[in-house]
Amino acid sequence: MIDNFYGNWTAVETLTEMLATGRIPQTILLAGPGGVGKATLVRRFASVILEAKPADLAKIEQDDLFLPHNIELLAEREKLPSDKRSDDPLMLSSHADFVTFAPDGPLRQVSIQQMRLLKDQARLQPSRGKRRVFLIDQIDRANEQAANSLLKVLEEPPDHLLIFMTAENAYDLLPTIRSRSVSIRLNRLAEPELEAFLSARGLDQPTRRARLGNGSPGAAASIDLEAFDRRRAAMLNLLEVASRRAPFGAWLKNVESITASKSEKLDSYLEVLFLLLEDILMLAHGFQEIRNPDIARQLRAIADAVGFPWLRRAVHLTDEMARLLRRNIQKGIALDAFAIELRDMVPAG
């Protein structure tokens, strides 16, 4: 049985039935929003199929990318020249028969060097038992070369190997990769269910975390509320400027701070920006339940100042920035352009 996993019971039951019947596909794709526990569920499955003892289970859990030592590792690897990362592709394997390949480098991509390493590792027999389990986390971040290299392994995987992949959107993958995988969908948790999960773990402000977590236990549990509030203040200011609720000069201090920070990525701000735009859209259509009720007055003022074309364009521009993240766009320039274009859509005065 797969224990110690919260939510998405249908996905858990599907994998449990595979274990019970012994009919396990060699390639399984878990698709769903970030933070719903896709990689966590793979680790729980691996602990059963590998018959992990407590010490082995602890080793498997050491490869959780959200653990502090792995966050630090990924941050350190971002500083390495690309040739250094290529010479030493990222692979986590605290347990010899459970191997994780995860996005690496400043653009957080799955590289062709990692997939070549996967191909080499796939030939190795299990250190004990009959199985090895590979996890390719966020395979939708693989470039075309890496995806094509992986495809060669998926066509004829060794009998002892189970390959799990995770992705937010399965349709971002090559059709040939999807066709060689059994897909299992994970969904967001309902807000009351998420709040119960957070309360049971003794986390502070469970109601607010559940509201901001957007259905993802991982996101709700790991959110740094102090950092979130700082980013939210900056993105609220951006939207006030973009809706002509504030002069453009009011944005300069925030954009200088965002640009100067080397440790914070643009995607951290875009996640907050999406939440604020969702709240503005809800308020514009008369809904009162929003994710940021403590700043409802400011958000309502923006909703009253703009129309639906502005909101649609704001969402499109935010999507475009998110899409261009892998091209290493400049944070300050992208956010300035967002504010300027939207500001031009609102009549002066």
C-alpha atoms as a printed R data frame, in Angstrom:
    type eleno elety resid chain resno       x      y       z
1   ATOM     1    CA   MET     A     1   0.000  0.000   0.000
2   ATOM     2    CA   ILE     A     2   1.068  3.567  -0.675
3   ATOM     3    CA   ASP     A     3   1.016  5.386   2.666
4   ATOM     4    CA   ASN     A     4   1.628  8.926   3.867
5   ATOM     5    CA   PHE     A     5   0.236 10.727   0.830
6   ATOM     6    CA   TYR     A     6  -2.551 13.286   1.027
7   ATOM     7    CA   GLY     A     7  -5.227 13.877  -1.585
8   ATOM     8    CA   ASN     A     8  -5.675 12.653  -5.169
9   ATOM     9    CA   TRP     A     9  -7.046  9.330  -3.999
10  ATOM    10    CA   THR     A    10  -7.893  8.213  -7.534
11  ATOM    11    CA   ALA     A    11  -4.244  8.461  -8.591
12  ATOM    12    CA   VAL     A    12  -3.143  6.664  -5.423
13  ATOM    13    CA   GLU     A    13  -5.683  3.899  -5.992
14  ATOM    14    CA   THR     A    14  -4.538  3.469  -9.596
15  ATOM    15    CA   LEU     A    15  -0.914  3.005  -8.562
16  ATOM    16    CA   THR     A    16  -1.919  0.799  -5.626
17  ATOM    17    CA   GLU     A    17  -3.858 -1.481  -7.975
18  ATOM    18    CA   MET     A    18  -0.791 -1.736 -10.219
19  ATOM    19    CA   LEU     A    19   1.252 -2.836  -7.222
20  ATOM    20    CA   ALA     A    20  -1.390 -5.328  -6.118
21  ATOM    21    CA   THR     A    21  -1.754 -6.949  -9.546
22  ATOM    22    CA   GLY     A    22   1.889 -6.694 -10.552
23  ATOM    23    CA   ARG     A    23   0.803 -5.142 -13.860
24  ATOM    24    CA   ILE     A    24   2.996 -2.067 -13.849
25  ATOM    25    CA   PRO     A    25   3.722 -0.143 -17.067
26  ATOM    26    CA   GLN     A    26   7.399  0.604 -17.565
27  ATOM    27    CA   THR     A    27   6.747  4.282 -18.282
28  ATOM    28    CA   ILE     A    28   4.244  6.333 -16.268
29  ATOM    29    CA   LEU     A    29   3.522 10.040 -16.634
30  ATOM    30    CA   LEU     A    30   2.038 11.939 -13.698
31  ATOM    31    CA   ALA     A    31   0.525 15.203 -14.945
32  ATOM    32    CA   GLY     A    32  -0.968 18.036 -12.938
33  ATOM    33    CA   PRO     A    33  -0.359 21.462 -11.384
34  ATOM    34    CA   GLY     A    34   2.860 22.201  -9.544
35  ATOM    35    CA   GLY     A    35   2.872 21.365  -5.857
36  ATOM    36    CA   VAL     A    36   0.122 18.717  -5.863
37  ATOM    37    CA   GLY     A    37   2.633 15.990  -4.968
38  ATOM    38    CA   LYS     A    38   3.548 14.296  -8.250
39  ATOM    39    CA   ALA     A    39   7.189 13.624  -7.341
40  ATOM    40    CA   THR     A    40   6.188 12.809  -3.752
41  ATOM    41    CA   LEU     A    41   3.796 10.142  -4.993
42  ATOM    42    CA   VAL     A    42   6.577  8.619  -7.125
43  ATOM    43    CA   ARG     A    43   8.826  8.394  -4.070
44  ATOM    44    CA   ARG     A    44   6.040  6.721  -2.059
45  ATOM    45    CA   PHE     A    45   5.480  4.235  -4.916
46  ATOM    46    CA   ALA     A    46   9.221  3.560  -5.176
47  ATOM    47    CA   SER     A    47   9.461  2.835  -1.456
48  ATOM    48    CA   VAL     A    48   6.907  0.038  -1.920
49  ATOM    49    CA   ILE     A    49   8.194 -1.480  -5.170
50  ATOM    50    CA   LEU     A    50  11.781 -1.412  -3.877
51  ATOM    51    CA   GLU     A    51  10.641 -2.904  -0.554
52  ATOM    52    CA   ALA     A    52  12.432 -0.089   1.243
53  ATOM    53    CA   LYS     A    53  13.284 -0.537   4.896
54  ATOM    54    CA   PRO     A    54  13.101  2.570   7.127
55  ATOM    55    CA   ALA     A    55  16.730  3.474   6.403
56  ATOM    56    CA   ASP     A    56  16.156  3.022   2.658
57  ATOM    57    CA   LEU     A    57  12.960  5.064   2.790
58  ATOM    58    CA   ALA     A    58  14.873  7.917   4.420
59  ATOM    59    CA   LYS     A    59  17.401  7.792   1.559
60  ATOM    60    CA   ILE     A    60  14.653  7.980  -1.061
61  ATOM    61    CA   GLU     A    61  13.117 10.978   0.692
62  ATOM    62    CA   GLN     A    62  16.504 12.757   0.696
63  ATOM    63    CA   ASP     A    63  16.014 13.425  -3.011
64  ATOM    64    CA   ASP     A    64  12.982 15.669  -2.464
65  ATOM    65    CA   LEU     A    65  13.882 18.840  -4.389
66  ATOM    66    CA   PHE     A    66  12.165 21.033  -1.788
67  ATOM    67    CA   LEU     A    67  14.466 19.953   1.038
68  ATOM    68    CA   PRO     A    68  16.897 22.720   2.094
69  ATOM    69    CA   HIS     A    69  20.054 20.845   1.050
70  ATOM    70    CA   ASN     A    70  18.681 20.266  -2.456
71  ATOM    71    CA   ILE     A    71  17.481 23.854  -2.797
72  ATOM    72    CA   GLU     A    72  21.019 24.921  -1.891
73  ATOM    73    CA   LEU     A    73  22.510 22.426  -4.365
74  ATOM    74    CA   LEU     A    74  20.367 23.724  -7.224
75  ATOM    75    CA   ALA     A    75  21.228 27.322  -6.348
76  ATOM    76    CA   GLU     A    76  24.943 26.519  -6.337
77  ATOM    77    CA   ARG     A    77  24.707 24.750  -9.686
78  ATOM    78    CA   GLU     A    78  23.102 27.844 -11.203
79  ATOM    79    CA   LYS     A    79  26.407 29.647 -10.644
80  ATOM    80    CA   LEU     A    80  28.432 27.041 -12.556
81  ATOM    81    CA   PRO     A    81  29.462 27.611 -16.186
82  ATOM    82    CA   SER     A    82  27.379 25.544 -18.601
83  ATOM    83    CA   ASP     A    83  30.350 23.350 -19.527
84  ATOM    84    CA   LYS     A    84  30.825 22.391 -15.874
85  ATOM    85    CA   ARG     A    85  27.175 21.347 -15.591
86  ATOM    86    CA   SER     A    86  27.505 19.420 -18.847
87  ATOM    87    CA   ASP     A    87  30.546 17.542 -17.564
88  ATOM    88    CA   ASP     A    88  28.707 16.648 -14.354
89  ATOM    89    CA   PRO     A    89  24.977 16.322 -15.185
90  ATOM    90    CA   LEU     A    90  22.589 16.622 -12.254
91  ATOM    91    CA   MET     A    91  21.452 13.268 -10.884
92  ATOM    92    CA   LEU     A    92  20.184 12.556  -7.372
93  ATOM    93    CA   SER     A    93  20.473  9.003  -6.096
94  ATOM    94    CA   SER     A    94  20.685  8.749  -2.325
95  ATOM    95    CA   HIS     A    95  19.221  5.252  -2.758
96  ATOM    96    CA   ALA     A    96  21.107  3.247  -5.393
97  ATOM    97    CA   ASP     A    97  17.933  1.963  -7.070
98  ATOM    98    CA   PHE     A    98  16.000  5.243  -7.067
99  ATOM    99    CA   VAL     A    99  17.381  7.946  -9.359
100 ATOM   100    CA   THR     A   100  16.009 11.471  -9.880
101 ATOM   101    CA   PHE     A   101  16.794 13.692 -12.868
102 ATOM   102    CA   ALA     A   102  15.571 17.246 -12.277
103 ATOM   103    CA   PRO     A   103  15.724 20.598 -14.101
104 ATOM   104    CA   ASP     A   104  19.118 22.234 -13.720
105 ATOM   105    CA   GLY     A   105  20.891 25.528 -14.339
106 ATOM   106    CA   PRO     A   106  19.660 29.134 -14.379
107 ATOM   107    CA   LEU     A   107  16.841 28.268 -16.808
108 ATOM   108    CA   ARG     A   108  15.936 25.074 -14.913
109 ATOM   109    CA   GLN     A   109  15.902 22.756 -17.921
110 ATOM   110    CA   VAL     A   110  16.300 19.005 -18.297
111 ATOM   111    CA   SER     A   111  19.407 18.716 -20.479
112 ATOM   112    CA   ILE     A   112  20.517 16.290 -23.154
113 ATOM   113    CA   GLN     A   113  23.549 15.469 -20.979
114 ATOM   114    CA   GLN     A   114  21.184 14.318 -18.226
115 ATOM   115    CA   MET     A   115  19.253 12.129 -20.658
116 ATOM   116    CA   ARG     A   116  22.499 10.597 -21.933
117 ATOM   117    CA   LEU     A   117  23.418  9.875 -18.339
118 ATOM   118    CA   LEU     A   118  19.968  8.327 -17.840
119 ATOM   119    CA   LYS     A   119  20.625  6.057 -20.820
120 ATOM   120    CA   ASP     A   120  23.925  4.926 -19.270
121 ATOM   121    CA   GLN     A   121  22.344  4.429 -15.853
122 ATOM   122    CA   ALA     A   122  19.462  2.439 -17.347
123 ATOM   123    CA   ARG     A   123  21.843 -0.397 -18.242
124 ATOM   124    CA   LEU     A   124  22.857 -0.954 -14.619
125 ATOM   125    CA   GLN     A   125  21.213 -3.831 -12.790
126 ATOM   126    CA   PRO     A   126  19.465 -3.223  -9.427
127 ATOM   127    CA   SER     A   127  21.764 -3.255  -6.428
128 ATOM   128    CA   ARG     A   128  19.185 -5.432  -4.675
129 ATOM   129    CA   GLY     A   129  15.806 -6.832  -5.653
130 ATOM   130    CA   LYS     A   130  14.440 -6.846  -9.185
131 ATOM   131    CA   ARG     A   131  13.678 -3.199  -9.918
132 ATOM   132    CA   ARG     A   132  15.152  0.240 -10.384
133 ATOM   133    CA   VAL     A   133  12.957  3.360 -10.465
134 ATOM   134    CA   PHE     A   134  13.888  6.515 -12.364
135 ATOM   135    CA   LEU     A   135  12.074  9.835 -11.855
136 ATOM   136    CA   ILE     A   136  12.393 12.543 -14.492
137 ATOM   137    CA   ASP     A   137  10.886 15.485 -12.676
138 ATOM   138    CA   GLN     A   138   9.324 18.219 -14.827
139 ATOM   139    CA   ILE     A   139  10.035 16.508 -18.133
140 ATOM   140    CA   ASP     A   140   8.118 19.367 -19.773
141 ATOM   141    CA   ARG     A   141  11.266 21.404 -19.128
142 ATOM   142    CA   ALA     A   142  13.320 19.191 -21.455
143 ATOM   143    CA   ASN     A   143  14.480 20.778 -24.698
144 ATOM   144    CA   GLU     A   144  13.919 19.005 -28.008
145 ATOM   145    CA   GLN     A   145  17.344 17.342 -28.027
146 ATOM   146    CA   ALA     A   146  16.854 15.964 -24.526
147 ATOM   147    CA   ALA     A   147  13.338 14.772 -25.313
148 ATOM   148    CA   ASN     A   148  14.510 12.939 -28.427
149 ATOM   149    CA   SER     A   149  17.361 11.334 -26.483
150 ATOM   150    CA   LEU     A   150  14.911 10.126 -23.817
151 ATOM   151    CA   LEU     A   151  12.640  8.700 -26.495
152 ATOM   152    CA   LYS     A   152  15.315  6.172 -27.427
153 ATOM   153    CA   VAL     A   153  15.238  4.770 -23.887
154 ATOM   154    CA   LEU     A   154  11.438  4.736 -23.750
155 ATOM   155    CA   GLU     A   155  11.252  2.699 -26.956
156 ATOM   156    CA   GLU     A   156  13.086 -0.262 -25.397
157 ATOM   157    CA   PRO     A   157  13.544  0.164 -21.617
158 ATOM   158    CA   PRO     A   158  15.388 -2.632 -19.786
159 ATOM   159    CA   ASP     A   159  13.075 -5.121 -18.081
160 ATOM   160    CA   HIS     A   160  14.209 -4.078 -14.592
161 ATOM   161    CA   LEU     A   161  13.539 -0.356 -15.109
162 ATOM   162    CA   LEU     A   162  10.438  1.703 -14.247
163 ATOM   163    CA   ILE     A   163  10.479  5.269 -15.546
164 ATOM   164    CA   PHE     A   164   8.239  7.916 -13.978
165 ATOM   165    CA   MET     A   165   7.913 11.377 -15.465
166 ATOM   166    CA   THR     A   166   6.131 14.433 -14.092
167 ATOM   167    CA   ALA     A   167   4.772 17.398 -16.034
168 ATOM   168    CA   GLU     A   168   2.325 20.218 -15.419
169 ATOM   169    CA   ASN     A   169   0.827 19.846 -18.899
170 ATOM   170    CA   ALA     A   170   1.185 16.515 -20.679
171 ATOM   171    CA   TYR     A   171   0.512 18.225 -23.993
172 ATOM   172    CA   ASP     A   172   3.757 20.180 -23.726
173 ATOM   173    CA   LEU     A   173   5.528 16.860 -24.394
174 ATOM   174    CA   LEU     A   174   6.312 15.247 -27.713
175 ATOM   175    CA   PRO     A   175   3.350 13.104 -28.852
176 ATOM   176    CA   THR     A   176   5.757 10.170 -29.175
177 ATOM   177    CA   ILE     A   177   6.668 10.459 -25.477
178 ATOM   178    CA   ARG     A   178   3.006 10.646 -24.446
179 ATOM   179    CA   SER     A   179   2.143  7.631 -26.586
180 ATOM   180    CA   ARG     A   180   4.772  5.509 -24.823
181 ATOM   181    CA   SER     A   181   3.525  6.440 -21.344
182 ATOM   182    CA   VAL     A   182   0.545  5.591 -19.191
183 ATOM   183    CA   SER     A   183  -0.811  8.939 -17.994
184 ATOM   184    CA   ILE     A   184  -2.246  9.544 -14.534
185 ATOM   185    CA   ARG     A   185  -3.775 12.926 -13.712
186 ATOM   186    CA   LEU     A   186  -3.397 14.668 -10.346
187 ATOM   187    CA   ASN     A   187  -5.671 17.597  -9.520
188 ATOM   188    CA   ARG     A   188  -5.730 20.501  -7.113
189 ATOM   189    CA   LEU     A   189  -7.201 19.896  -3.656
190 ATOM   190    CA   ALA     A   190 -10.357 21.686  -2.539
191 ATOM   191    CA   GLU     A   191  -9.632 24.561  -0.174
192 ATOM   192    CA   PRO     A   192 -11.249 22.954   2.945
193 ATOM   193    CA   GLU     A   193  -9.333 19.737   2.266
194 ATOM   194    CA   LEU     A   194  -6.102 21.695   1.918
195 ATOM   195    CA   GLU     A   195  -6.755 23.641   5.132
196 ATOM   196    CA   ALA     A   196  -7.327 20.368   7.016
197 ATOM   197    CA   PHE     A   197  -4.015 19.056   5.649
198 ATOM   198    CA   LEU     A   198  -2.163 22.175   6.837
199 ATOM   199    CA   SER     A   199  -3.829 22.208  10.270
200 ATOM   200    CA   ALA     A   200  -2.959 18.545  10.820
201 ATOM   201    CA   ARG     A   201   0.704 19.419  10.236
202 ATOM   202    CA   GLY     A   202   0.636 22.322  12.673
203 ATOM   203    CA   LEU     A   203   1.525 24.995  10.123
204 ATOM   204    CA   ASP     A   204   0.814 28.634  10.940
205 ATOM   205    CA   GLN     A   205  -2.035 30.535   9.261
206 ATOM   206    CA   PRO     A   206  -3.578 27.430   7.650
207 ATOM   207    CA   THR     A   207  -6.598 29.342   6.297
208 ATOM   208    CA   ARG     A   208  -4.436 31.874   4.498
209 ATOM   209    CA   ARG     A   209  -2.006 29.217   3.282
210 ATOM   210    CA   ALA     A   210  -4.902 27.163   1.898
211 ATOM   211    CA   ARG     A   211  -6.284 30.208   0.111
212 ATOM   212    CA   LEU     A   212  -2.920 31.083  -1.446
213 ATOM   213    CA   GLY     A   213  -1.894 27.486  -2.106
214 ATOM   214    CA   ASN     A   214  -4.297 27.287  -5.050
215 ATOM   215    CA   GLY     A   215  -5.053 23.638  -4.359
216 ATOM   216    CA   SER     A   216  -1.423 22.527  -4.062
217 ATOM   217    CA   PRO     A   217  -0.340 21.028  -0.710
218 ATOM   218    CA   GLY     A   218   3.337 21.526  -1.506
219 ATOM   219    CA   ALA     A   219   2.885 25.184  -2.390
220 ATOM   220    CA   ALA     A   220   0.654 25.867   0.622
221 ATOM   221    CA   ALA     A   221   3.023 24.194   3.070
222 ATOM   222    CA   SER     A   222   6.230 25.692   1.726
223 ATOM   223    CA   ILE     A   223   5.115 29.259   1.048
224 ATOM   224    CA   ASP     A   224   7.210 31.870   2.847
225 ATOM   225    CA   LEU     A   225   4.472 34.300   3.868
226 ATOM   226    CA   GLU     A   226   6.900 37.122   4.620
227 ATOM   227    CA   ALA     A   227   8.508 36.833   1.167
228 ATOM   228    CA   PHE     A   228   5.074 36.477  -0.420
229 ATOM   229    CA   ASP     A   229   3.851 39.719   1.177
230 ATOM   230    CA   ARG     A   230   6.937 41.559  -0.064
231 ATOM   231    CA   ARG     A   231   6.438 40.307  -3.615
232 ATOM   232    CA   ARG     A   232   2.718 40.996  -3.406
233 ATOM   233    CA   ALA     A   233   3.339 44.615  -2.426
234 ATOM   234    CA   ALA     A   234   5.589 45.033  -5.466
235 ATOM   235    CA   MET     A   235   3.109 43.397  -7.877
236 ATOM   236    CA   LEU     A   236   0.189 45.355  -6.422
237 ATOM   237    CA   ASN     A   237   2.172 48.531  -7.069
238 ATOM   238    CA   LEU     A   238   2.848 47.332 -10.638
239 ATOM   239    CA   LEU     A   239  -0.882 46.846 -11.241
240 ATOM   240    CA   GLU     A   240  -1.737 50.226  -9.702
241 ATOM   241    CA   VAL     A   241   0.736 51.863 -12.084
242 ATOM   242    CA   ALA     A   242  -0.525 49.797 -15.048
243 ATOM   243    CA   SER     A   243  -4.125 50.880 -14.301
244 ATOM   244    CA   ARG     A   244  -3.131 54.542 -13.806
245 ATOM   245    CA   ARG     A   245  -4.057 54.306 -10.140
246 ATOM   246    CA   ALA     A   246  -0.496 55.459  -9.367
247 ATOM   247    CA   PRO     A   247   2.121 57.479 -11.284
248 ATOM   248    CA   PHE     A   248   4.792 55.533 -13.177
249 ATOM   249    CA   GLY     A   249   7.455 56.992 -10.899
250 ATOM   250    CA   ALA     A   250   5.937 55.065  -7.972
251 ATOM   251    CA   TRP     A   251   7.096 51.838  -9.644
252 ATOM   252    CA   LEU     A   252  10.767 52.779  -9.983
253 ATOM   253    CA   LYS     A   253  11.790 51.891  -6.429
254 ATOM   254    CA   ASN     A   254  10.223 48.438  -6.697
255 ATOM   255    CA   VAL     A   255  11.666 47.599 -10.098
256 ATOM   256    CA   GLU     A   256  15.139 48.652  -8.969
257 ATOM   257    CA   SER     A   257  14.862 46.353  -5.953
258 ATOM   258    CA   ILE     A   258  13.598 43.426  -8.064
259 ATOM   259    CA   THR     A   259  16.326 43.916 -10.672
260 ATOM   260    CA   ALA     A   260  19.074 44.147  -8.045
261 ATOM   261    CA   SER     A   261  18.105 40.887  -6.354
262 ATOM   262    CA   LYS     A   262  20.125 37.972  -7.762
263 ATOM   263    CA   SER     A   263  18.471 35.337  -5.581
264 ATOM   264    CA   GLU     A   264  14.841 35.915  -6.614
265 ATOM   265    CA   LYS     A   265  13.589 34.724  -9.970
266 ATOM   266    CA   LEU     A   266  10.967 36.451 -12.085
267 ATOM   267    CA   ASP     A   267   8.695 33.407 -11.833
268 ATOM   268    CA   SER     A   268   8.292 34.055  -8.081
269 ATOM   269    CA   TYR     A   269   6.772 37.433  -8.907
270 ATOM   270    CA   LEU     A   270   4.678 36.116 -11.787
271 ATOM   271    CA   GLU     A   271   3.021 33.546  -9.523
272 ATOM   272    CA   VAL     A   272   1.910 36.392  -7.254
273 ATOM   273    CA   LEU     A   273   0.873 38.526 -10.229
274 ATOM   274    CA   PHE     A   274  -1.386 35.737 -11.523
275 ATOM   275    CA   LEU     A   275  -3.107 35.509  -8.124
276 ATOM   276    CA   LEU     A   276  -3.736 39.259  -8.004
277 ATOM   277    CA   LEU     A   277  -5.125 39.296 -11.549
278 ATOM   278    CA   GLU     A   278  -7.440 36.428 -10.643
279 ATOM   279    CA   ASP     A   279  -8.721 38.383  -7.638
280 ATOM   280    CA   ILE     A   280  -9.276 41.502  -9.751
281 ATOM   281    CA   LEU     A   281 -11.222 39.468 -12.301
282 ATOM   282    CA   MET     A   282 -13.369 37.935  -9.561
283 ATOM   283    CA   LEU     A   283 -14.136 41.334  -8.039
284 ATOM   284    CA   ALA     A   284 -14.931 42.799 -11.465
285 ATOM   285    CA   HIS     A   285 -17.627 40.128 -11.877
286 ATOM   286    CA   GLY     A   286 -19.155 40.591  -8.444
287 ATOM   287    CA   PHE     A   287 -17.552 37.686  -6.578
288 ATOM   288    CA   GLN     A   288 -16.477 38.369  -3.014
289 ATOM   289    CA   GLU     A   289 -14.393 35.262  -2.264
290 ATOM   290    CA   ILE     A   290 -10.838 36.128  -3.269
291 ATOM   291    CA   ARG     A   291  -7.375 34.870  -2.319
292 ATOM   292    CA   ASN     A   292  -6.186 38.200  -0.904
293 ATOM   293    CA   PRO     A   293  -9.129 39.601   1.094
294 ATOM   294    CA   ASP     A   294  -6.848 41.798   3.220
295 ATOM   295    CA   ILE     A   295  -6.132 44.019   0.185
296 ATOM   296    CA   ALA     A   296  -9.627 43.796  -1.328
297 ATOM   297    CA   ARG     A   297 -10.065 47.586  -1.271
298 ATOM   298    CA   GLN     A   298  -6.972 48.214  -3.419
299 ATOM   299    CA   LEU     A   299  -7.845 45.376  -5.789
300 ATOM   300    CA   ARG     A   300 -11.422 46.597  -6.168
301 ATOM   301    CA   ALA     A   301 -10.165 50.068  -7.058
302 ATOM   302    CA   ILE     A   302  -8.081 48.549  -9.873
303 ATOM   303    CA   ALA     A   303 -11.061 46.460 -11.034
304 ATOM   304    CA   ASP     A   304 -13.183 49.643 -11.194
305 ATOM   305    CA   ALA     A   305 -10.486 51.485 -13.182
306 ATOM   306    CA   VAL     A   306 -10.037 48.936 -15.985
307 ATOM   307    CA   GLY     A   307 -12.179 46.944 -18.380
308 ATOM   308    CA   PHE     A   308 -12.179 43.343 -19.534
309 ATOM   309    CA   PRO     A   309  -9.863 44.000 -22.536
310 ATOM   310    CA   TRP     A   310  -7.259 45.333 -20.065
311 ATOM   311    CA   LEU     A   311  -7.602 42.255 -17.862
312 ATOM   312    CA   ARG     A   312  -7.388 39.903 -20.833
313 ATOM   313    CA   ARG     A   313  -4.256 41.661 -22.066
314 ATOM   314    CA   ALA     A   314  -2.722 41.625 -18.577
315 ATOM   315    CA   VAL     A   315  -3.182 37.855 -18.346
316 ATOM   316    CA   HIS     A   316  -1.768 37.401 -21.855
317 ATOM   317    CA   LEU     A   317   1.315 39.492 -21.049
318 ATOM   318    CA   THR     A   318   1.882 37.598 -17.797
319 ATOM   319    CA   ASP     A   319   1.601 34.313 -19.707
320 ATOM   320    CA   GLU     A   320   4.080 35.623 -22.255
321 ATOM   321    CA   MET     A   321   6.601 36.528 -19.536
322 ATOM   322    CA   ALA     A   322   6.201 33.056 -18.024
323 ATOM   323    CA   ARG     A   323   6.791 31.469 -21.437
324 ATOM   324    CA   LEU     A   324   9.937 33.527 -21.991
325 ATOM   325    CA   LEU     A   325  11.447 32.637 -18.619
326 ATOM   326    CA   ARG     A   326  13.518 29.878 -20.233
327 ATOM   327    CA   ARG     A   327  15.102 32.488 -22.489
328 ATOM   328    CA   ASN     A   328  16.425 34.322 -19.446
329 ATOM   329    CA   ILE     A   329  14.547 37.576 -20.038
330 ATOM   330    CA   GLN     A   330  15.492 40.595 -17.950
331 ATOM   331    CA   LYS     A   331  13.149 40.993 -14.987
332 ATOM   332    CA   GLY     A   332  13.057 44.766 -14.879
333 ATOM   333    CA   ILE     A   333  12.629 45.288 -18.615
334 ATOM   334    CA   ALA     A   334   9.821 42.718 -18.835
335 ATOM   335    CA   LEU     A   335   7.883 44.224 -15.925
336 ATOM   336    CA   ASP     A   336   8.401 47.787 -17.193
337 ATOM   337    CA   ALA     A   337   7.039 46.786 -20.608
338 ATOM   338    CA   PHE     A   338   4.038 45.134 -18.919
339 ATOM   339    CA   ALA     A   339   3.192 48.340 -17.037
340 ATOM   340    CA   ILE     A   340   3.715 50.647 -20.021
341 ATOM   341    CA   GLU     A   341   1.568 48.665 -22.464
342 ATOM   342    CA   LEU     A   342  -1.318 48.277 -20.020
343 ATOM   343    CA   ARG     A   343  -1.091 51.881 -18.867
344 ATOM   344    CA   ASP     A   344  -1.579 53.007 -22.465
345 ATOM   345    CA   MET     A   345  -4.896 51.118 -22.533
346 ATOM   346    CA   VAL     A   346  -6.357 53.263 -19.731
347 ATOM   347    CA   PRO     A   347  -7.500 56.817 -20.547
348 ATOM   348    CA   ALA     A   348  -5.466 59.510 -18.764
349 ATOM   349    CA   GLY     A   349  -7.129 61.688 -16.160
